[in-house]
């Protein structure tokens, strides 16, 4: 057991103790114990292959490419349903317009969620009119009860972390969810509600970690340290950062990587998982390791 964890145990700081990892660098929370060494994380379900953030995408990513984790962005409908959408507005992905927060679930369900899907860039939009809808998070939990989920609240106008956690508990997936948000306050609200839930570093804390490593400082002294994973863009990654994170029981994931050779380099560097729009390529890389 590392000295840092021992000191925490002596001090009785159980909320921080829960974030300490095992001796092999694996974070201690149950979420991480059932993940493979090299984790495939489908960005929006595999947005380079399928209409993003749809049940269709999740089904094919899981069945065809053995995706280990689904990355999911969340918004709240006007009538209080937690729905899947990266953008605040529906215009980029559907045949509609308007803010997700301003539309009811029935209005959102009436939209074609594959309307602008154009994987080859040839403006043929091959999946229009096939009944692909915006999904609710509840539908995802029902359809994929055994999956791991990386959940992020995107909208800044609503505070529904408690409702989200209640839904997680309702479906019994507490040990299958890691939560985070680029909105620091959202992550902290969830930590207060559910301290045992796995959390990834929000923006301010993640930036502090990267800068501290780059400056030769100890991020566990300089930065907030009660999170379990770093989810970073490629520019924030270095072998030193990965080593320091692992020494402190913190998992490291990198987004959004679609290049085969770079995936291989990152895994050689020791990262734990890659978030990709191309789960097909990612699966090939992992299977070859």
Phi, psi and omega in degrees: 000132182292152182301322182300317180292323179296318179297321179296318180298319180297319181285346178077022182272080189294329181294328176277325178306323183296340181270350181289144183265177175282174182297335180274007179090357179283129176304148190281336185296146186305330180311320188276344188287338182253008177274146175290164180303318177247112190258130176267120182240117184275112180291114184055029179085003183103063189292345176279348183243332189222161174302121192296147173057037178240159176299327177300313180297315182295321180299312184285324177297318181288313186282319187271334186233009176049045177301135182273336185209141178255124177271125191224127176261142189237144170225167179250129176288168182296336180255020167090014177267139176275116186238164184265121175193134174283318185272155172292329185250150182272357191295326186291328187248346185235178177271015181245190177211163179112163180283140177305317182297339182266356185249141177283167179299318180297323177292321178293320180293337180284350183274154176269106185282356177248013190300318183257011179292122187214073190297330181266356180067023183256009177059034175264339176046068193293347186244016175295145173073018181257013174079020180278123188246162166297136184256154169268157177295326178299320177297323178295312179300323179292320185279331186228066188293342184257002183283164166262148185229134169253107187253138179222126172280126184259324186280144185259354186267355183229148174243102183228030178300321179296316177298320178296314180295322177301322178291320176301316179293318180305321181264004173065034184249025182304324182272005179245004185242133163244133184243149173191176178197147172291347174274105186305318184296328179294316179297319180291325175297318179293323179297323179291324181285317188223076184297341179272352178286140176293137183228143171255157186301128172284179192303306185298315181292321179294317178299317178302316181299311182297315181295318180299315178298316180296329180271359181081015179265167179271111182295337180283346173262320186277336191235163173302138189231022182257030175248167190247343184210149172254125174246106193233152169288165187300331182291343180268001188260137171212157177303323180296317179298315180299316181297316181293317178301312181295324179296340180249019175069035182243127177283154180232122175240150183234138179228163335258112193251122180240355182270127185301312184294325179288324173304315180298318179297318182294317178294324175297329179287341177107008179297153185273331182202158178233135176261123189219148170281350183239076180297341177292313178293318181299319178296320178298317180296313182296319181295336182272352182287000000 
